[in-house]
Amino acid sequence: MRTPQRSQAVTSAPRSRQEDRASRLRIYVIVMLFRIAAFPLSVWALLSGHIIIGSLLAVAAVLIPSLAVMLANNVDHRSGMQAPRSPVRALPPGPDRT
């Protein structure tokens, strides 16, 4: 006797490893590009007399690499083993007609 196979629900399917890696790499590159721009802008602002802006950009340039690494290491932990959710199964039982 055959056992019925579960159908894969689209919402529970995990992303492929290539998609997940590409997404994390894209986020890392965007954050590091901001850091590359923040460092020379902070030097320029400090030399121009804009102490507060220069200090904020310098702090951002120092702290952003750790943030970028944390975002890049954030792997998609969704598992594809969830049961499909059917709206029919979620309905309450009908009224008792006795």
Backbone torsions as a table, in degrees:
resi	resn	phi	psi	omega
1	MET	NA	131.7	-179.1
2	ARG	-80.4	141.6	173.4
3	THR	-93.7	137.2	-179.4
4	PRO	-65.8	137.2	178.7
5	GLN	-87.8	144.2	176.6
6	ARG	-76.1	137.6	174.3
7	SER	-85.1	147.5	-178.2
8	GLN	-82.3	122.4	176.8
9	ALA	-80.2	140.4	-177.7
10	VAL	-63.8	-36.4	-177.7
11	THR	-72.2	-20.8	-178.5
12	SER	-99.0	-2.9	-179.4
13	ALA	-73.8	130.4	178.6
14	PRO	-74.4	157.3	175.4
15	ARG	-71.5	153.3	177.8
16	SER	-69.2	159.4	-179.5
17	ARG	-62.5	-36.9	179.7
18	GLN	-65.9	-42.8	178.1
19	GLU	-63.4	-43.7	-178.9
20	ASP	-63.9	-45.0	179.9
21	ARG	-65.6	-42.0	179.0
22	ALA	-63.7	-39.3	178.8
23	SER	-64.4	-45.4	179.8
24	ARG	-65.7	-37.8	178.6
25	LEU	-65.8	-40.3	179.3
26	ARG	-62.2	-44.1	178.9
27	ILE	-63.0	-43.2	-179.8
28	TYR	-61.1	-45.1	-178.6
29	VAL	-65.0	-41.0	179.8
30	ILE	-63.5	-45.4	-179.3
31	VAL	-65.8	-40.3	-179.8
32	MET	-71.5	-30.5	174.4
33	LEU	-65.0	-38.6	175.8
34	PHE	-63.3	-39.2	178.8
35	ARG	-65.9	-41.6	179.3
36	ILE	-61.6	-36.7	178.2
37	ALA	-75.6	-33.2	-175.9
38	ALA	-69.3	-35.7	-176.2
39	PHE	-65.3	-55.0	178.5
40	PRO	-65.5	-31.2	176.0
41	LEU	-66.2	-34.6	177.6
42	SER	-67.9	-40.0	177.7
43	VAL	-63.5	-45.2	179.5
44	TRP	-61.6	-44.0	-178.8
45	ALA	-65.6	-40.5	178.9
46	LEU	-65.7	-39.4	179.3
47	LEU	-72.6	-24.6	179.6
48	SER	-85.8	-6.5	178.9
49	GLY	98.6	1.5	178.0
50	HIS	-89.8	80.7	-171.5
51	ILE	-66.0	-44.1	-176.0
52	ILE	-67.1	-48.4	180.0
53	ILE	-63.6	-43.8	179.1
54	GLY	-62.7	-39.7	179.0
55	SER	-67.1	-42.4	178.4
56	LEU	-63.1	-42.2	178.5
57	LEU	-67.5	-36.3	178.0
58	ALA	-66.3	-43.2	177.2
59	VAL	-62.9	-41.2	177.9
60	ALA	-63.0	-41.6	-180.0
61	ALA	-64.8	-29.2	179.0
62	VAL	-80.6	-39.0	-174.4
63	LEU	-87.0	-21.8	-175.2
64	ILE	-63.3	-36.9	-179.6
65	PRO	-59.0	-39.0	178.7
66	SER	-66.9	-38.1	176.2
67	LEU	-64.1	-42.0	-179.5
68	ALA	-63.7	-40.0	179.5
69	VAL	-67.6	-40.9	178.4
70	MET	-63.3	-40.8	178.3
71	LEU	-67.9	-36.7	-179.0
72	ALA	-71.0	-27.6	-179.4
73	ASN	-90.9	2.5	-179.3
74	ASN	-80.3	91.8	-177.5
75	VAL	-80.4	147.7	177.0
76	ASP	-71.0	114.1	-175.9
77	HIS	-100.3	12.7	178.0
78	ARG	-69.1	138.1	176.9
79	SER	-103.5	150.3	-179.3
80	GLY	-90.4	13.0	-174.2
81	MET	-95.6	11.3	178.8
82	GLN	-74.0	146.8	177.4
83	ALA	-71.6	143.9	177.7
84	PRO	-65.1	143.6	-179.4
85	ARG	-99.3	121.1	-179.3
86	SER	-109.2	131.1	178.9
87	PRO	-65.0	-24.9	179.9
88	VAL	-67.8	-40.2	-179.8
89	ARG	-69.7	-23.1	-177.1
90	ALA	-83.5	-10.8	-177.7
91	LEU	-71.8	142.9	176.8
92	PRO	-72.6	159.4	177.7
93	PRO	-64.6	151.9	-178.8
94	GLY	-70.1	172.5	-179.3
95	PRO	-67.4	148.0	-180.0
96	ASP	-78.9	120.0	-176.3
97	ARG	-109.7	71.0	177.2
98	THR	-112.6	NA	NA
